Amino acid sequence: MDRSKDIALLNAWIEEAGVVCTASHARPDGDAAGCSAAMAGYLSCCRGKQVTALLPNPLPDYLSFVAEGVGLVTSRPEAAA
């Protein structure tokens, strides 16, 4: 299946946006946190976008290093993981 039109459309949306928000699933695991951090880093550093990577729940302590320097935001910062 050729997805080149979809990719071109996504690229155009990103190019036009000044601010981008990404979102993850509830109770994010390492994959979700890592993907969110990587996408935020790419959009910020490589595409020059202001990015908020939203996680609906705080990360467990053992994954806290993933959020360092990226600006991952949780919707319930006071809640325990």
Backbone torsions as a table, in degrees:
resi	resn	phi	psi	omega
1	MET	NA	126.5	-179.7
2	ASP	-84.1	115.4	-178.6
3	ARG	-104.9	14.8	-174.5
4	SER	-61.8	-34.6	178.0
5	LYS	-67.7	-39.9	177.3
6	ASP	-63.7	-42.6	-180.0
7	ILE	-65.5	-41.1	178.4
8	ALA	-63.9	-40.1	178.8
9	LEU	-65.4	-45.5	177.6
10	LEU	-60.4	-43.2	178.8
11	ASN	-60.6	-40.5	179.0
12	ALA	-65.5	-41.6	178.2
13	TRP	-61.0	-44.8	179.7
14	ILE	-63.7	-43.9	-178.7
15	GLU	-60.7	-38.6	-178.3
16	GLU	-77.1	-23.4	-175.6
17	ALA	-78.5	141.5	171.9
18	GLY	-96.7	-33.0	-178.6
19	VAL	-125.9	135.1	-179.3
20	VAL	-128.6	137.6	174.2
21	CYS	-121.1	126.3	173.6
22	THR	-105.2	157.0	-179.2
23	ALA	-135.3	152.4	179.9
24	SER	-121.8	170.1	177.4
25	HIS	-76.3	165.3	179.9
26	ALA	-62.3	150.3	-178.9
27	ARG	49.0	61.8	-175.0
28	PRO	-59.4	135.3	176.3
29	ASP	-96.4	-172.1	-178.7
30	GLY	-61.4	-39.0	178.7
31	ASP	-62.9	-46.1	-178.9
32	ALA	-65.0	-44.1	-179.7
33	ALA	-65.5	-43.8	179.6
34	GLY	-63.6	-43.4	178.3
35	CYS	-64.9	-41.7	178.6
36	SER	-62.6	-43.9	179.8
37	ALA	-65.5	-42.3	-179.7
38	ALA	-64.9	-44.8	-179.9
39	MET	-65.4	-41.7	177.8
40	ALA	-62.1	-43.6	178.4
41	GLY	-62.6	-43.7	178.5
42	TYR	-62.5	-50.0	-177.4
43	LEU	-63.0	-36.6	-179.2
44	SER	-76.2	-55.5	-173.6
45	CYS	-77.6	-39.7	-174.5
46	CYS	-94.3	-25.1	-177.0
47	ARG	-115.3	-4.8	175.7
48	GLY	70.4	27.8	-177.2
49	LYS	-96.0	151.7	169.9
50	GLN	-84.3	122.5	-170.9
51	VAL	-125.2	138.5	167.5
52	THR	-120.4	123.4	176.2
53	ALA	-103.2	107.8	-173.8
54	LEU	-94.6	125.0	172.9
55	LEU	-112.9	129.3	-174.7
56	PRO	-70.0	-15.7	178.8
57	ASN	-138.0	154.0	176.7
58	PRO	-62.5	151.7	175.8
59	LEU	-76.5	148.2	172.1
60	PRO	-62.2	153.7	-177.9
61	ASP	-52.7	-38.6	-176.3
62	TYR	-69.5	-10.4	176.6
63	LEU	-108.7	6.2	-174.9
64	SER	-61.0	-27.6	-179.8
65	PHE	-63.2	-25.0	-178.6
66	VAL	-64.6	-34.4	-175.9
67	ALA	-81.1	-12.0	-175.6
68	GLU	-63.4	124.1	175.2
69	GLY	77.7	1.6	-176.6
70	VAL	-109.4	-29.3	179.8
71	GLY	84.4	38.9	173.5
72	LEU	-67.9	137.2	-176.6
73	VAL	-119.8	135.9	174.7
74	THR	-104.7	147.5	-178.6
75	SER	-78.4	-16.1	179.0
76	ARG	-132.1	71.3	-174.1
77	PRO	-62.9	-22.5	-178.6
78	GLU	-83.5	-13.3	-177.6
79	ALA	-77.8	148.5	177.0
80	ALA	-84.8	148.2	-179.8
81	ALA	-75.3	NA	NA
